[in-house]
Amino acid sequence: MELVLPNNYVALDEEEMMYLDGGWSKYTAISNIKALLGVPAVAFAARALWNFMTSNNAATWDYIQTTARMAWAGVKMFWMLPAYAKLAGVAAGAAFIYAIGTWSLFG
C-alpha cells in the first residue's frame, strides 16, 4: 500500500517538527537565565562579585580557592543526608532545570 498525501500538504523538516512538539530548548533556558540575572538582587550580587574579582587580582585566587572548599563541603554535607532527602534534592534540581528549559517563565 502506498502513502497518498493531499496535493496541498506542506512537508516539515525536523527543526519545525521539534518546535511544534515543544520540549526542552536551550534558547528558552538562556532566555530564562537572562531574566533571572535581571532580578535586581541577583544582578546586584553578580555585579558586586564581578567588581571584587576584577579589582582585587591577588584576592581573586583566594576567592576561587575558598569557593572550591565551600563547594566540596557542600558535597560532603549532601552525602550525609538520608537517602530520601538526597532524592528530594535531586528531583527538585531536575524539575528546576526542566522548567527553565521548557517554559518561558518571565514572559
ABEGO torsion letter per residue (X at the ends): XBBBBBAABBBBBAAAAAAAAEEBBAAAAAAAAAAAAABAAAAAAAAAAAAAAAABAAAAAAAAAAAAAAAAAAAAAAAABBAAAAAAAAAAAAAAAAAAAABBAAX
